[in-house]
Amino acid sequence: MSTTRRIYLHSLGCRLNQSEVEEMARRFAGAGWMVVTDPVEADVCLVNTCAVTAEAERKSRHRLQALRRANPSARIAAVGCAATLSPERLAGLEGVAWVVPNEEKERVVGIVAGDLPLTPAGEGDRQVAHTGRTRAFVKVQDGCDNHCTYCVVRLLRGPARSRPLERVMGEVQERVAAGYREVVLTGVNLGAYGRDLGMERGLARLIEAILERTVLPRLRLSSLEPWDLDEPFFELWADPRLCRQLHLPLQSGCDRILRRMGRRITTGEYARLVEAARSAIPDLALTTDVMVGFPGEDEEAFVESLAFVERVGFARLHVFSFSPRPGTPAERMGGQVGPQVQKERARRMEALGACLAESFRRRFVGREMAVLWERQRSDGLWRGLTDNYLQVVAPYPTMLHNRITRTRLLEVRDGVLVGEVIE
């Protein structure tokens, strides 16, 4: 039987999933496969699925079915969280040839390739060409030891486990050598990095090592649980290469609901941590996740949550409705909130989030900021990001991709900042 050689890879959900797909692409390329960007050209289509909510699981199935319609002759691999949670359901979808759960994800090249040699984890051909992205997602940790009552990820990903510091350093150095201008450190519970290895200040030590031993222009952190941080952690931002963005999941601004969620923090503790972070990091973009409609959230609790979110003044909100996940304590809790109430609360929280984001953007009109340019839009404007996660567009007559330039921010238009590149 001939071996397929062209593969299309797609990621759904979190940045950790994206980092895993990027690593899979390198391993398949190292094993002799051609990684293609159009599923129509592929012999195999692989989807790293998500199951954090019922909606995410539905989108994973929809994506698998869409790939089948786009390329009926391709064989499909369903990988990751939805493949772990509902393997039989995904295996029953037309065209799905492999269902690879999280515990087998490291072996995906060998599983799909069959008679091709397996590239060992962390090795492979590191001469794979730059993907065209400006930011590389580097997985430093997997699994979680927290017990949030709504979360299925801990069950799907297993206990917290960290990659050795030197292996992470090697990958970061390879990404820098490949031309990436920004590295994003990712993990299920990033703030727990190194704890299972017996490291004190594990994440801080990793950040210090990257900043000291590479010439990486930008280092960004993905989501961090607030209880994993303390005030000395913010001293790391004395190095301007560490991006001024913190994503600290809140989930609810009501202490009663936080207790039911199993969150290890109160709103008062969260507010004090935010105050310390903002004192240490000027122009910090504080972003967060907020859940609405958790069991037991009545109107009073929701209004309390809404008021706390407004007081904190986040730069961006990710709002989502509670979704009962199999095997979690919240699935069995009383006080379940109906879908129409959830939808209405999500609308109100999203409206507040839009106002807060607009207010944050307008603070920077008239300022000069460094922008990493990512791509040129269909209207000819270049699109990029500041280190504190502001989206900027600007005209420019020549190539800006993967360059960092000083840019004057002129106005806010259609939810983004319009800038002028300063030569």
Solvent accessible surface area in square Angstrom, and as a share of the most:
residue,aa,sasa,rsa
1,M,214,0.96
2,S,103,0.66
3,T,38,0.22
4,T,39,0.22
5,R,104,0.38
6,R,101,0.37
7,I,0,0.00
8,Y,22,0.08
9,L,22,0.11
10,H,49,0.22
11,S,23,0.15
12,L,34,0.17
13,G,61,0.58
14,C,70,0.42
15,R,57,0.21
16,L,5,0.02
17,N,2,0.01
18,Q,34,0.15
19,S,2,0.01
20,E,10,0.04
21,V,11,0.06
22,E,10,0.04
23,E,26,0.12
24,M,8,0.04
25,A,16,0.12
26,R,17,0.06
27,R,17,0.06
28,F,0,0.00
29,A,27,0.21
30,G,30,0.29
31,A,19,0.14
32,G,46,0.44
33,W,10,0.04
34,M,120,0.54
35,V,60,0.34
36,V,13,0.08
37,T,131,0.76
38,D,56,0.29
39,P,23,0.14
40,V,93,0.54
41,E,87,0.39
42,A,5,0.04
43,D,35,0.18
44,V,0,0.00
45,C,0,0.00
46,L,0,0.00
47,V,0,0.00
48,N,0,0.00
49,T,0,0.00
50,C,12,0.07
51,A,1,0.01
52,V,68,0.39
53,T,20,0.12
54,A,47,0.37
55,E,83,0.37
56,A,15,0.12
57,E,15,0.07
58,R,111,0.40
59,K,102,0.43
60,S,0,0.00
61,R,38,0.14
62,H,96,0.43
63,R,62,0.23
64,L,2,0.01
65,Q,75,0.33
66,A,24,0.19
67,L,2,0.01
68,R,62,0.23
69,R,155,0.57
70,A,49,0.38
71,N,9,0.04
72,P,88,0.55
73,S,102,0.66
74,A,2,0.02
75,R,105,0.38
76,I,1,0.01
77,A,0,0.00
78,A,0,0.00
79,V,0,0.00
80,G,0,0.00
81,C,10,0.06
82,A,0,0.00
83,A,0,0.00
84,T,35,0.20
85,L,42,0.21
86,S,22,0.14
87,P,48,0.30
88,E,137,0.61
89,R,139,0.51
90,L,1,0.00
91,A,56,0.44
92,G,66,0.64
93,L,28,0.14
94,E,124,0.56
95,G,24,0.23
96,V,19,0.11
97,A,45,0.35
98,W,36,0.13
99,V,39,0.22
100,V,2,0.01
101,P,32,0.20
102,N,19,0.10
103,E,126,0.57
104,E,56,0.25
105,K,16,0.07
106,E,92,0.41
107,R,119,0.43
108,V,1,0.00
109,V,1,0.00
110,G,17,0.16
111,I,47,0.24
112,V,9,0.05
113,A,8,0.06
114,G,57,0.54
115,D,109,0.56
116,L,25,0.13
117,P,107,0.67
118,L,81,0.40
119,T,16,0.09
120,P,82,0.52
121,A,46,0.36
122,G,19,0.18
123,E,104,0.47
124,G,31,0.30
125,D,63,0.33
126,R,52,0.19
127,Q,157,0.70
128,V,47,0.27
129,A,84,0.65
130,H,58,0.26
131,T,81,0.47
132,G,40,0.38
133,R,113,0.41
134,T,4,0.03
135,R,39,0.14
136,A,0,0.00
137,F,15,0.06
138,V,0,0.00
139,K,37,0.16
140,V,0,0.00
141,Q,1,0.00
142,D,14,0.07
143,G,0,0.00
144,C,17,0.10
145,D,85,0.44
146,N,12,0.06
147,H,121,0.54
148,C,17,0.10
149,T,22,0.13
150,Y,25,0.10
151,C,35,0.21
152,V,1,0.00
153,V,27,0.16
154,R,71,0.26
155,L,82,0.41
156,L,14,0.07
157,R,9,0.03
158,G,22,0.21
159,P,94,0.59
160,A,15,0.12
161,R,105,0.38
162,S,14,0.09
163,R,45,0.16
164,P,64,0.40
165,L,29,0.15
166,E,104,0.47
167,R,108,0.40
168,V,0,0.00
169,M,1,0.00
170,G,25,0.24
171,E,11,0.05
172,V,0,0.00
173,Q,75,0.33
174,E,56,0.25
175,R,11,0.04
176,V,31,0.18
177,A,92,0.71
178,A,39,0.30
179,G,32,0.31
180,Y,9,0.03
181,R,83,0.30
182,E,1,0.00
183,V,0,0.00
184,V,0,0.00
185,L,0,0.00
186,T,1,0.00
187,G,11,0.11
188,V,43,0.25
189,N,6,0.03
190,L,0,0.00
191,G,11,0.10
192,A,4,0.03
193,Y,3,0.01
194,G,0,0.00
195,R,135,0.49
196,D,72,0.37
197,L,82,0.41
198,G,67,0.64
199,M,33,0.15
200,E,143,0.64
201,R,144,0.52
202,G,7,0.07
203,L,8,0.04
204,A,8,0.06
205,R,105,0.38
206,L,0,0.00
207,I,0,0.00
208,E,53,0.24
209,A,12,0.09
210,I,0,0.00
211,L,15,0.08
212,E,138,0.62
213,R,113,0.41
214,T,16,0.09
215,V,124,0.71
216,L,1,0.00
217,P,35,0.22
218,R,12,0.04
219,L,0,0.00
220,R,0,0.00
221,L,4,0.02
222,S,8,0.05
223,S,43,0.28
224,L,0,0.00
225,E,31,0.14
226,P,2,0.01
227,W,42,0.15
228,D,30,0.16
229,L,18,0.09
230,D,81,0.42
231,E,114,0.51
232,P,83,0.52
233,F,19,0.08
234,F,3,0.01
235,E,126,0.56
236,L,21,0.10
237,W,22,0.08
238,A,94,0.73
239,D,37,0.19
240,P,119,0.75
241,R,59,0.22
242,L,1,0.01
243,C,2,0.01
244,R,59,0.22
245,Q,6,0.03
246,L,1,0.00
247,H,33,0.15
248,L,0,0.00
249,P,7,0.04
250,L,1,0.00
251,Q,14,0.06
252,S,0,0.00
253,G,2,0.02
254,C,4,0.02
255,D,44,0.23
256,R,91,0.33
257,I,0,0.00
258,L,2,0.01
259,R,167,0.61
260,R,80,0.29
261,M,0,0.00
262,G,28,0.27
263,R,14,0.05
264,R,137,0.50
265,I,17,0.09
266,T,59,0.34
267,T,19,0.11
268,G,31,0.30
269,E,77,0.35
270,Y,0,0.00
271,A,40,0.31
272,R,152,0.56
273,L,19,0.09
274,V,6,0.03
275,E,119,0.53
276,A,16,0.13
277,A,0,0.00
278,R,90,0.33
279,S,94,0.61
280,A,50,0.39
281,I,2,0.01
282,P,92,0.58
283,D,29,0.15
284,L,7,0.04
285,A,1,0.01
286,L,1,0.00
287,T,5,0.03
288,T,1,0.00
289,D,24,0.12
290,V,0,0.00
291,M,5,0.02
292,V,1,0.00
293,G,0,0.00
294,F,1,0.00
295,P,0,0.00
296,G,23,0.22
297,E,5,0.02
298,D,66,0.34
299,E,80,0.36
300,E,128,0.57
301,A,1,0.00
302,F,1,0.00
303,V,69,0.40
304,E,82,0.37
305,S,1,0.01
306,L,37,0.18
307,A,41,0.32
308,F,7,0.03
309,V,0,0.00
310,E,105,0.47
311,R,174,0.63
312,V,13,0.08
313,G,28,0.27
314,F,1,0.00
315,A,11,0.08
316,R,88,0.32
317,L,25,0.12
318,H,103,0.46
319,V,20,0.12
320,F,43,0.18
321,S,37,0.24
322,F,9,0.04
323,S,19,0.12
324,P,68,0.43
325,R,13,0.05
326,P,63,0.39
327,G,51,0.49
328,T,2,0.01
329,P,58,0.36
330,A,0,0.00
331,E,72,0.32
332,R,171,0.62
333,M,43,0.19
334,G,54,0.52
335,G,50,0.48
336,Q,87,0.39
337,V,24,0.14
338,G,34,0.32
339,P,104,0.65
340,Q,134,0.60
341,V,66,0.38
342,Q,22,0.10
343,K,141,0.60
344,E,68,0.31
345,R,13,0.05
346,A,14,0.11
347,R,139,0.51
348,R,59,0.22
349,M,0,0.00
350,E,90,0.41
351,A,53,0.41
352,L,26,0.13
353,G,7,0.06
354,A,61,0.48
355,C,87,0.52
356,L,24,0.12
357,A,13,0.10
358,E,47,0.21
359,S,66,0.42
360,F,16,0.07
361,R,42,0.15
362,R,132,0.48
363,R,134,0.49
364,F,0,0.00
365,V,62,0.36
366,G,58,0.56
367,R,91,0.33
368,E,76,0.34
369,M,9,0.04
370,A,33,0.26
371,V,0,0.00
372,L,1,0.01
373,W,0,0.00
374,E,28,0.13
375,R,125,0.46
376,Q,93,0.41
377,R,73,0.27
378,S,128,0.83
379,D,88,0.45
380,G,32,0.31
381,L,35,0.17
382,W,13,0.04
383,R,48,0.18
384,G,0,0.00
385,L,6,0.03
386,T,0,0.00
387,D,19,0.10
388,N,0,0.00
389,Y,38,0.14
390,L,5,0.03
391,Q,51,0.23
392,V,0,0.00
393,V,3,0.02
394,A,0,0.00
395,P,83,0.52
396,Y,34,0.13
397,P,124,0.78
398,T,86,0.50
399,M,126,0.56
400,L,0,0.00
401,H,57,0.25
402,N,31,0.16
403,R,104,0.38
404,I,50,0.25
405,T,14,0.08
406,R,123,0.45
407,T,0,0.00
408,R,90,0.33
409,L,0,0.00
410,L,85,0.42
411,E,71,0.32
412,V,17,0.10
413,R,116,0.42
414,D,140,0.73
415,G,32,0.31
416,V,22,0.13
417,L,0,0.00
418,V,14,0.08
419,G,2,0.02
420,E,79,0.35
421,V,19,0.11
422,I,50,0.25
423,E,169,0.76
